[in-house]
Amino acid sequence: MCQISGHARATLKNKPLINIPLILLASSKSKIRLIAFVDY
């Protein structure tokens, strides 16, 4: 989880604040979906 959180934080810095709730929603549903979204 720590690695995913760090990766998500790095992405949040590079993307609009609008993506924050989307990432949080994805993380609550599935870790894999979160990684896929971050890579997107």
KASULNOR-V366497 format. One record per residue. N is the residue number from 1. RES is the residue in one letter. SS is DSSP state (@ for helix, = for strand, . for the rest). PHI is phi in whole degrees, 0 to 359 (NA if undefined). Layout:
# KASULNOR-V366497
N|RES|SS|PHI, N|RES|SS|PHI
This chain:
# KASULNOR-V366497
1|M|.|NA, 2|C|@|300, 3|Q|@|295, 4|I|@|295, 5|S|@|299, 6|G|@|297, 7|H|@|294, 8|A|@|294, 9|R|@|299, 10|A|@|298, 11|T|@|289, 12|L|@|299, 13|K|@|293, 14|N|@|266, 15|K|.|238, 16|P|.|300, 17|L|.|295, 18|I|@|299, 19|N|@|284, 20|I|@|301, 21|P|@|297, 22|L|@|295, 23|I|@|292, 24|L|@|296, 25|L|@|294, 26|A|@|295, 27|S|@|293, 28|S|@|289, 29|K|@|274, 30|S|.|199, 31|K|@|295, 32|I|@|296, 33|R|@|295, 34|L|@|297, 35|I|@|298, 36|A|@|297, 37|F|@|292, 38|V|@|297, 39|D|@|294, 40|Y|.|295
